Amino acid sequence: MTDYRFLYDIALRKPSDGLSCIRHARPQHAFLSAVLLIAGLAAPDVAFAADAPEQLTLDQPTGAPTAQCKPIDPSDGATTSLKLTQSFVDNFDASTLSTDTWQTHYPGIDNWVDNRTIASNHERQIYVDPEFKGAGIDPFALKDGILSITARKTPPEYLQPFKGLPYTSGLITTVGSFYQTYGYFEIKARLPRGHAYWPAFWMLKKKQSWPPEIDILETGGDTPESIDMTTHWRKEGLGAHMSTHCTVKVPDSDKGFHLYGVLWMEDRIVYYIDHKPVGQFTTPPGLDHPMYLLANLAVQHSANDSTPTPMTYDIDWIAAYKF
């Protein structure tokens, strides 16, 4: 997600406070497998686990990274095996969202509308939870080990207290529960298809300043097969805003679950789809502080009568790993 700077202005203005991972499959998931197509190249079949594996082995590219994100051709990229141990997981097997793990708003006062949208992005949604403003609107549903974040039209009686934002949706963050410097971070998700939707899985710095930001997954609902994987930072850690990204094609991202991940190391950042490296670049100066995780379903400013509702962003798990 872009332009997070407003949140840090708020803080000043307002007090605030390779795939060797198969385990026993759930019956409802036993049929799941997928074939990933990247730039017209077929990857091996991916056998998905029922839950995020406790131990994971990734193919780490050994070629020298470049300053800008460069796509990796899986047919000729040299790799080495990297073994990882799980440091965080939510498999969403409970009946309700864990409030010990997840916050449902950006940092700051929980009942303040401005902490539940990014106005500078001209977003049209407000992130809610059942307790927010007494509205009792719950965008989170857990069933059969899947978290569904649902965007809906705002009830007319809540348009005024929600500052006229015409959609409600959901955001989860690990602020206060989980931060990590370096490692591997992933989401297993099925993406929505529909005009103006904007699902994401991303990371922000624990100490409030922007950038840095690592976007592991972003896509527009009009073209959910086009996955943007972007990193933002400041030049030399202090200067002008810089960014780089790779765009990867996942043709069936709205029909099946895929794994979207990032390997963040001292010397390089590598993006992954279904545990296969798809792009890498040199870790920028200053990107060496603890970060937390976020997942959300935004609605872009182009939303109109053709934007279908309700719409869901389905998440099977979110996990992190350390070396």
PEZI-V544807 format. One record per residue. RES is the residue in one small letter. SS is DSSP state (helix for helix, strand for strand, loop for the rest). PSI is psi in whole degrees, 0 to 359 (* if undefined). Layout:
res->RES ss->SS psi->PSI
res->RES ss->SS psi->PSI
This chain:
res->m ss->loop psi->143
res->t ss->loop psi->163
res->d ss->loop psi->71
res->y ss->loop psi->1
res->r ss->helix psi->331
res->f ss->helix psi->328
res->l ss->helix psi->326
res->y ss->helix psi->333
res->d ss->helix psi->318
res->i ss->helix psi->316
res->a ss->helix psi->331
res->l ss->helix psi->328
res->r ss->helix psi->330
res->k ss->loop psi->143
res->p ss->loop psi->143
res->s ss->loop psi->117
res->d ss->loop psi->*
res->g ss->loop psi->75
res->l ss->loop psi->14
res->s ss->loop psi->67
res->c ss->loop psi->25
res->i ss->loop psi->129
res->r ss->loop psi->185
res->h ss->loop psi->125
res->a ss->loop psi->144
res->r ss->loop psi->147
res->p ss->helix psi->319
res->q ss->helix psi->349
res->h ss->helix psi->0
res->a ss->loop psi->335
res->f ss->loop psi->352
res->l ss->loop psi->124
res->s ss->strand psi->162
res->a ss->strand psi->153
res->v ss->loop psi->123
res->l ss->loop psi->133
res->l ss->strand psi->122
res->i ss->strand psi->118
res->a ss->loop psi->37
res->g ss->loop psi->3
res->l ss->strand psi->132
res->a ss->strand psi->130
res->a ss->loop psi->164
res->p ss->loop psi->158
res->d ss->loop psi->142
res->v ss->strand psi->117
res->a ss->strand psi->109
res->f ss->loop psi->144
res->a ss->loop psi->160
res->a ss->loop psi->321
res->d ss->loop psi->161
res->a ss->loop psi->130
res->p ss->loop psi->146
res->e ss->loop psi->329
res->q ss->strand psi->144
res->l ss->strand psi->139
res->t ss->strand psi->123
res->l ss->strand psi->153
res->d ss->strand psi->114
res->q ss->strand psi->125
res->p ss->strand psi->142
res->t ss->loop psi->348
res->g ss->loop psi->151
res->a ss->loop psi->128
res->p ss->loop psi->158
res->t ss->loop psi->171
res->a ss->loop psi->329
res->q ss->loop psi->152
res->c ss->loop psi->125
res->k ss->strand psi->127
res->p ss->strand psi->148
res->i ss->loop psi->125
res->d ss->loop psi->113
res->p ss->loop psi->344
res->s ss->loop psi->341
res->d ss->loop psi->11
res->g ss->loop psi->126
res->a ss->loop psi->136
res->t ss->strand psi->165
res->t ss->strand psi->156
res->s ss->strand psi->135
res->l ss->strand psi->120
res->k ss->strand psi->135
res->l ss->strand psi->152
res->t ss->strand psi->135
res->q ss->strand psi->133
res->s ss->strand psi->344
res->f ss->strand psi->144
res->v ss->strand psi->145
res->d ss->strand psi->114
res->n ss->loop psi->0
res->f ss->loop psi->42
res->d ss->loop psi->352
res->a ss->loop psi->175
res->s ss->loop psi->341
res->t ss->loop psi->160
res->l ss->loop psi->134
res->s ss->loop psi->116
res->t ss->loop psi->347
res->d ss->loop psi->333
res->t ss->loop psi->319
res->w ss->loop psi->134
res->q ss->strand psi->153
res->t ss->loop psi->27
res->h ss->loop psi->167
res->y ss->loop psi->165
res->p ss->loop psi->140
res->g ss->loop psi->200
res->i ss->loop psi->128
res->d ss->loop psi->336
res->n ss->loop psi->14
res->w ss->loop psi->123
res->v ss->helix psi->321
res->d ss->helix psi->346
res->n ss->helix psi->11
res->r ss->helix psi->24
res->t ss->loop psi->170
res->i ss->loop psi->95
res->a ss->helix psi->326
res->s ss->helix psi->343
res->n ss->helix psi->359
res->h ss->loop psi->36
res->e ss->loop psi->154
res->r ss->loop psi->5
res->q ss->strand psi->158
res->i ss->strand psi->135
res->y ss->strand psi->124
res->v ss->loop psi->171
res->d ss->loop psi->170
res->p ss->loop psi->335
res->e ss->loop psi->347
res->f ss->helix psi->121
res->k ss->helix psi->20
res->g ss->helix psi->14
res->a ss->loop psi->337
res->g ss->loop psi->23
res->i ss->loop psi->123
res->d ss->loop psi->109
res->p ss->loop psi->359
res->f ss->strand psi->127
res->a ss->strand psi->134
res->l ss->strand psi->125
res->k ss->strand psi->131
res->d ss->loop psi->38
res->g ss->loop psi->17
res->i ss->strand psi->130
res->l ss->strand psi->122
res->s ss->strand psi->120
res->i ss->strand psi->121
res->t ss->strand psi->131
res->a ss->strand psi->136
res->r ss->strand psi->168
res->k ss->strand psi->139
res->t ss->loop psi->130
res->p ss->loop psi->139
res->p ss->helix psi->324
res->e ss->helix psi->348
res->y ss->helix psi->4
res->l ss->loop psi->319
res->q ss->loop psi->309
res->p ss->loop psi->341
res->f ss->loop psi->20
res->k ss->loop psi->35
res->g ss->loop psi->5
res->l ss->loop psi->122
res->p ss->loop psi->358
res->y ss->strand psi->147
res->t ss->strand psi->149
res->s ss->strand psi->192
res->g ss->loop psi->149
res->l ss->strand psi->138
res->i ss->strand psi->140
res->t ss->strand psi->156
res->t ss->loop psi->23
res->v ss->loop psi->127
res->g ss->loop psi->348
res->s ss->loop psi->330
res->f ss->loop psi->129
res->y ss->loop psi->151
res->q ss->strand psi->144
res->t ss->loop psi->121
res->y ss->loop psi->156
res->g ss->strand psi->195
res->y ss->strand psi->137
res->f ss->strand psi->133
res->e ss->strand psi->160
res->i ss->strand psi->142
res->k ss->strand psi->117
res->a ss->strand psi->157
res->r ss->strand psi->129
res->l ss->loop psi->151
res->p ss->loop psi->149
res->r ss->loop psi->121
res->g ss->loop psi->143
res->h ss->loop psi->129
res->a ss->loop psi->0
res->y ss->strand psi->153
res->w ss->strand psi->77
res->p ss->strand psi->153
res->a ss->strand psi->157
res->f ss->strand psi->123
res->w ss->strand psi->177
res->m ss->strand psi->143
res->l ss->strand psi->156
res->k ss->strand psi->138
res->k ss->loop psi->311
res->k ss->loop psi->122
res->q ss->loop psi->103
res->s ss->loop psi->148
res->w ss->loop psi->140
res->p ss->loop psi->178
res->p ss->loop psi->164
res->e ss->strand psi->135
res->i ss->strand psi->114
res->d ss->strand psi->108
res->i ss->strand psi->328
res->l ss->strand psi->126
res->e ss->strand psi->143
res->t ss->loop psi->156
res->g ss->loop psi->143
res->g ss->helix psi->340
res->d ss->helix psi->329
res->t ss->helix psi->67
res->p ss->loop psi->349
res->e ss->loop psi->348
res->s ss->strand psi->106
res->i ss->strand psi->122
res->d ss->strand psi->130
res->m ss->strand psi->109
res->t ss->strand psi->147
res->t ss->strand psi->136
res->h ss->strand psi->145
res->w ss->strand psi->177
res->r ss->strand psi->139
res->k ss->helix psi->127
res->e ss->helix psi->20
res->g ss->helix psi->350
res->l ss->loop psi->341
res->g ss->loop psi->222
res->a ss->loop psi->153
res->h ss->strand psi->129
res->m ss->strand psi->159
res->s ss->strand psi->161
res->t ss->strand psi->153
res->h ss->strand psi->157
res->c ss->strand psi->142
res->t ss->strand psi->128
res->v ss->strand psi->139
res->k ss->strand psi->126
res->v ss->loop psi->90
res->p ss->loop psi->329
res->d ss->loop psi->31
res->s ss->loop psi->336
res->d ss->loop psi->355
res->k ss->loop psi->332
res->g ss->loop psi->167
res->f ss->loop psi->138
res->h ss->strand psi->161
res->l ss->strand psi->126
res->y ss->strand psi->121
res->g ss->strand psi->166
res->v ss->strand psi->136
res->l ss->strand psi->115
res->w ss->strand psi->113
res->m ss->loop psi->171
res->e ss->loop psi->325
res->d ss->loop psi->344
res->r ss->strand psi->158
res->i ss->strand psi->129
res->v ss->strand psi->129
res->y ss->strand psi->146
res->y ss->strand psi->144
res->i ss->strand psi->125
res->d ss->loop psi->43
res->h ss->loop psi->12
res->k ss->strand psi->129
res->p ss->strand psi->132
res->v ss->strand psi->346
res->g ss->strand psi->150
res->q ss->strand psi->162
res->f ss->strand psi->169
res->t ss->strand psi->133
res->t ss->loop psi->123
res->p ss->loop psi->155
res->p ss->loop psi->140
res->g ss->loop psi->351
res->l ss->loop psi->72
res->d ss->loop psi->31
res->h ss->loop psi->158
res->p ss->loop psi->142
res->m ss->strand psi->159
res->y ss->strand psi->168
res->l ss->strand psi->147
res->l ss->strand psi->145
res->a ss->strand psi->138
res->n ss->strand psi->162
res->l ss->strand psi->102
res->a ss->strand psi->165
res->v ss->strand psi->121
res->q ss->loop psi->164
res->h ss->loop psi->344
res->s ss->loop psi->3
res->a ss->loop psi->139
res->n ss->loop psi->198
res->d ss->loop psi->343
res->s ss->loop psi->357
res->t ss->loop psi->115
res->p ss->loop psi->143
res->t ss->loop psi->149
res->p ss->loop psi->165
res->m ss->strand psi->140
res->t ss->strand psi->150
res->y ss->strand psi->113
res->d ss->strand psi->129
res->i ss->strand psi->125
res->d ss->strand psi->318
res->w ss->strand psi->160
res->i ss->strand psi->130
res->a ss->strand psi->157
res->a ss->strand psi->154
res->y ss->strand psi->152
res->k ss->strand psi->163
res->f ss->loop psi->*
